[in-house]
Amino acid sequence: MQQVFFFDDEGRSLEIPNILEIAGLGTPPVRLRTSQGYRQHGATLHVAAYEPRAFTIAFDATGRTWGEAAAVRDAIASFFGRLTPKTMLYKRGSFELCLGDIWLANPYDTTAREVQVLSGKLQLIAMNPFFYKPIQPSAVALEAPMLEYIDEDGGIEFDYTDGTGGLIYSTMEQSITVTNNGPCPETPAIIRFYAPADHPWVQNTTTGQTIKITKELEPGEVLVIDSRAQTVRIIDASGIEHEAFTHISEDPDEFDFITLNPGQNVFEFGSEGVDIGFIEVGGYEYYTHI
């Protein structure tokens, strides 16, 4: 049994009743950008990308009376009449996937098949054609840094020296593994650093992508790096969000929105200083079809 639920950005939800057929949930069309020179046979391919996904849902709005069936029809019309993007949750038994950034593509109408049954068809378009499922975040605490001895006469090389010799705290580096069970590459990761952390950084060693923040997180702050939304935010102790792009390292090798490849992705991360926080790494699995 297929079930389809829609949600909007204002917290409203809607279940489509009595689904008869859903079309357009297979692999979306591919857009090719090509060029062809004078007397060139064929064409030169420059870019291949999936286009937005068009799909339709046929259903019956029913009730004990025509008025009840019409109320179901009107509720659907009201929900999709608000010009805001929708998110769809598709369920079939224990199988679940989401589809986002959905808009009504054509006028919505119903026909009276029987006195108590109004047949309808929704024609929709998803600007992001990928079905997705959240990856359960993996979390680990930053270990307390150890003391290191600075030898001014050489012998052991350190990244930092005060020129006089002495003791400093080491920069901590640890690793965590996140598994992407989806088939699609370059799916977005979501990373959360929980304070305290001083100039935290994280790298997906599987893809080679790194991002570093040039700021010390204050107690109660959470740094959120969202590759899907392409945002970097700091949530303060009172729950207020602040943009944090100005705190990203200006080094181009440390300014990547980190993605996930299929299979295991090994993350290394670290923080300077003596305080201890923890990191949480999750993301999304992407699918081209159901």
N, C-alpha and C positions, 0 to 999 in steps of 0.2 A: 504494500500500500504506500503510495506516494503522498507526502505531506509537504506543503509549502507555506512558510511563514515570511512575512515582510515586516521590517522595522524601519522607522525613520529617525532622524537625528533629534527629535523632540521626545523620544521615549514611547511613541505610539506603536502598536503592533496590529497585525491583521493576518488571519489564516484564510487561505483560499479554500472554499468548501467544495466538496464533491468533484474532485479533479477528474476530467475525462481524458485529457491528453496534454502532454508538454512536448513541444518541438523546439529544437535549437540548442540543446544541451550537449551536442557533440563538439568536435574540434571547430573552433571559429575560423572564419575566412582569413586568408593571409594577404596582406597588402605588399606589393612589390614596387620598389622605386627603381626604375631602369632608365637607361639612356641608349640611344642608337646613333652612331656616327654615319657620316656619308658613306654609302656603299658598304656599310657593315651588315653582315648576315647575323640575324639574331639580335640580341641586346646585351648590354652590360648591366649586371645586377649590382645595385649600390646598397639597398636596405631591404630586408624582409622582416615584417612585423605583423603580429596578430591585430586584426581590426576589432572594433567594439562588437560585442555579441548581441545579435538580435534573436529574440525567442518569444514564443507565444504559449499561453496557458489557457486551455479550454475547460470550462467548468459549468456546473449547474448551481444556480442560487435557488434554494427550495425553502418552503415553509408550509405550515398547515393551511394557510390562506394565501391569496395573491398578495395581500398587503405585507405579510411576513417575508415572502420571497422578494418583494420589491425593496423592503428594508435592508435585506442582505445586499442587494444590488447597489443601493444608494450608499451603504457603508463603504463598499469597495470604491465607488466613484469618488466619494469624499476623501478617502485615504490617498488615492493616487492623484487627486486634483490639486493637492498641495505641491507646489513646485519646489520640492526638496529631494535630494537623492535618497534612495531606499537601499536597504540591505536585505538579501533573501537568504533564508535558511532552508535548505532542501534536505528532507529526511526520507529514508526508505529503510524501515526496520531500525537496526543499530547504526546504519550508514548515515553520516551527516557531512555536508559541505556548505560553505557560504559563498555568495556572489555579491559583490558590492557595486556602488555607484550606478544604481539602476534608475531609469527614467521611463515614463510612459511614452511610447513611440508613436502611437496612433490613437484616434478617438476610441473611447471605450463605450460599448453599447451591449445590450442584451436583447434577446428575442423571446417571446412567450411560446415555449414549446408545448406546455400544458398550462392549465389554470394555476397550478401551484409550483410550476417549474419555469425559471427564466434562465435560458442558456446564454452564457457570455464567453467572450474571448478577450484576454488581455494581450496586447502586443507591446513588448517591452524591449529596451536596449540597455545593456550593461557596458558602460564605457571602459571598465577594466574587465577583459574577457575571461580572466582566470578565476576558477573556483579555488577557494582557499580554506585551510583549517589551521587554527593556532597550534603552535608547538609548545608543549608544557615547558615553562622556563626551568633551567638548571641554575642552582645557586650555590655559592661557596663563599666563605668568609676570607677576607684578606688576613694572612698570618702576620703576627707581630714581627717587625724587622729586627735583624740581629745587629749587634755592634761590629764595626769593622775598624781595623787599625790602619792608620795612614802612615806609611813609611816614606819620609821625605828623601831618603837616600836611595830609593828604588827598591827593586826586588819583586814587588807585586804592584801591578798597575791598577789604579782605581779610576772610575769615571770622575770622581770629585776629590780635590785636595785643597786644604786651606793654606798650604805652603809651609806649614810649621810642623806637621805630623800631629797625631792625636787620634781620638775616637769619633766616628760618625755613625749614623744609622744607615744601613744599606737600603737600596731601592728594591722593593719586593716584587717578584714576578711569580705568577702561578698560572695554572692552566685548567681548563674545563672543556668537556666535550658535549656538543649539541648535535643530535641526530635529526636529519631532515629525511623523512620517509617518502616525500613526494618525488616525482620524476623530473620536475623542472629546475634548471639551474638559476642562480642569481635571485633567489627569493629573499625578501627582506628580513633582517634580524631586528630585534628590539632588545636594547641593553639598558639595564638600570644599575647605576652605582649608588649605593646607600652610604651616606656620610657616617663617620669621617673618612675622607680620602683627599690626598693632596696631589694635584696635577695627575688625575687618573688617566690611564690609557688602556686600550684594548685592541688586540689584533686577531683576526681570523687567519691562522697560519695556513689553512687549507686554500684560501683564496688570495692571501697576501695583503689584505686590506687592513688599514690601521687608522684609528682616530684617537686623538689626544686632546684633553681639556686642560687649559692653562689656568686653572683656578683651584683653590682649596675649598672643598665642600664644608660648609658650616654644619654644626650639629642639627640633625633633623631634616637636612636637605637631601633630595633625591635627584640625581642626574639621569634624564631619560633620553636616549638616542634612538630615534624611531626611523629606520631606513624606509619603511613603507610610506610614511607621511613626509619624509625628508625634513625632519625637525630635530632640533636639539633644545631641550628645555630643562630648567631646574625648578623643582617643586619645593617651596620652602616649608618650614615647620608648620605654618598655618594652612597649608594646602593650596597656596596661590602659585600659579605657574608663571615663569619668567623665561623669555627667550634667552638662549645661551650661545648663539652663533658667534658672538664677539669673544667667547672664551675658547673657541676651537683653535688649535695650533695653526699657525700660518704656513708651516712646512707642508708642501703639497704631498709629501709621503706620509703625513699624519692627518689627512683630511679626507677620509673615505667614509661614505655611508656603507656600512658593512652588510654583505649579503651571505646567503647560505647556499652551498652546493648540495646536490643529493648525497645522502650517506652521512658519514661522520665529519663534523667540522670541529677542529681543535682550536680553542681560543686561548691565547695568552693575554694576561692583563697584569697591571701593576699600579702602584701608587708610591709616592715619595712620603717621607715623614714617619712619625711614630704612631699615629692613630690607626685604629682598626675599624674597618667597615666591611661590607660584603657586596658582591656583584651578582646580578641575575641576568641570564641570557636566554632569550626565547626567540620567537619569530613565527614564520608562517610556512606551511607546505602549500605549493601551488599545483593545480591540475588543469589541463587543457580541456577536459571533458568529463562527463559522468558516464 
